[in-house]
Amino acid sequence: MADDTDLDKVLPLQDWFRRVGLPARSGRNLIRSGQGPVLTELTPQRKGVRERDHLAWLEARRRK
């Protein structure tokens, strides 16, 4: 199990898009529509996704 430090690691958006296999445009549309993960604002111009928010987003998207 990952420790809290690992779960608080922030992936820059471009890295998150690659991780989930989305083109940047599709990833931005997903986030803009409110269906993406919670974002962390590193600076006004740089945003990312914390590991814990990525995992919560994945869990919420599970379907049976």
C-alpha positions in Angstrom: 0.0 0.0 0.0 1.3 3.5 -0.8 2.0 5.8 2.1 0.4 9.3 2.4 3.4 10.9 0.8 2.9 8.9 -2.4 -0.8 9.6 -2.4 -0.1 13.4 -2.2 2.2 13.4 -5.2 0.9 15.7 -7.9 1.1 14.6 -11.6 1.2 17.5 -14.0 -1.8 17.4 -16.3 0.2 16.3 -19.4 1.5 13.4 -17.4 -2.0 12.5 -16.2 -3.3 12.6 -19.7 -0.6 10.1 -20.8 -1.2 7.9 -17.8 -4.9 7.5 -18.5 -4.3 7.3 -22.3 -6.2 10.4 -23.3 -5.2 13.0 -25.8 -4.7 16.4 -24.1 -7.8 17.9 -25.8 -10.0 15.0 -24.7 -8.6 15.2 -21.2 -9.2 18.9 -20.9 -12.8 18.5 -22.2 -13.4 15.8 -19.6 -12.1 18.1 -16.8 -14.0 21.1 -18.2 -17.2 19.1 -18.2 -16.8 18.2 -14.5 -16.3 14.5 -15.2 -12.6 14.5 -14.5 -10.6 14.2 -11.3 -10.2 17.0 -8.7 -7.4 19.3 -9.8 -4.6 20.8 -7.7 -3.4 24.2 -8.7 0.3 24.3 -8.5 0.5 27.9 -9.9 -2.2 29.9 -11.7 -0.8 28.4 -15.0 0.1 24.9 -13.8 -2.5 22.3 -12.6 -2.1 18.7 -11.8 -3.9 15.7 -10.3 -2.9 14.2 -6.9 -2.4 10.5 -6.8 -5.3 10.1 -4.3 -7.6 12.1 -6.5 -6.6 10.0 -9.6 -7.4 6.8 -7.6 -10.8 8.2 -6.4 -11.7 9.2 -9.9 -10.9 5.7 -11.2 -12.9 4.1 -8.4 -15.9 6.4 -9.2 -15.8 5.3 -12.9 -16.0 1.5 -12.1 -19.0 -0.2 -13.6 -20.4 -3.7 -13.1 
